C-alpha cells in the first residue's frame, strides 16, 4: 500500500478522530467558561455525541456494504 492509498483509507478516519478530541476539549472549555453547570454540560456533550455517533454509523455502514459487495 503506497502513501496515497494509506491516506485515502486511514487518513480521514485518523483526522476526524483528532478533530473529535479537539471538539471534546472545546465543549469542555465552553461549558466551563459559560458556567453551564452539570446539566448544561451534559446537554453539550450529548449534542457532540450525536455528531460522533453519526460518523461511527457511517463507517459501520460502509464496512458492512463493502463486506456484502455492494458499492
N, C-alpha and C positions, 0 to 999 in steps of 0.2 A: 504494500500500500504506500503510494507516494504521498508527499505533503499535501497536495490539493485534495486527494481523496480523504485523508485524515481530517483535514479542516472541514470538509463538507460533512463528514459523518459525525465527528465528535466536537468540533469547534463551536457550533451553535449551542449544543447542549451544555457544554462547559461554560460558555459565555452567558447563557441565560441563568445557569446556576449561580455564577458570580453576581449577576445582576439581582437575583432574588436575595442573596445575602446582603447586598448593598441596600435593597429595599427594606429588609428587616431592620437594619440599623436606622434607616431614615424614619420608619414608622415609630421605632422606639424613641428616637430623638424628638419627633413631632409630638408624641404623647407626653413626653417629659416636659417639653417647653410649653405646651398648651395646658398643662396640668389637667389632663383628661381624666385622671382617676383610673381605678381598676376597670370599671365598666366601659368607659370610653376607649381605653387601651385595648380591651378585649374586642370591641367592635372594629377598631382599626386593624387588628390582626386577623379577624375573621374576613374582612374585605380583602386583605392581602392574600390570605389562604385560598380564597375562591379563585383569584387570578392564578396562583401557583397550581391549584388543582386543575384548572383548565389546561395549563401547559402539560401537566403529567398525563391527563386523559388523552391529549393529542399524541403524545409519544406512545402511549399504550395502544391506541387505535392504529397508529402507523405500524407498530411492530406486529400486531395481530393481522393486519391486512397483508403485510409482506410475507408472513408465515403461511397465509392462505393462498398466496399467489395472486392477489387482487392488486391492481395498480402497479 
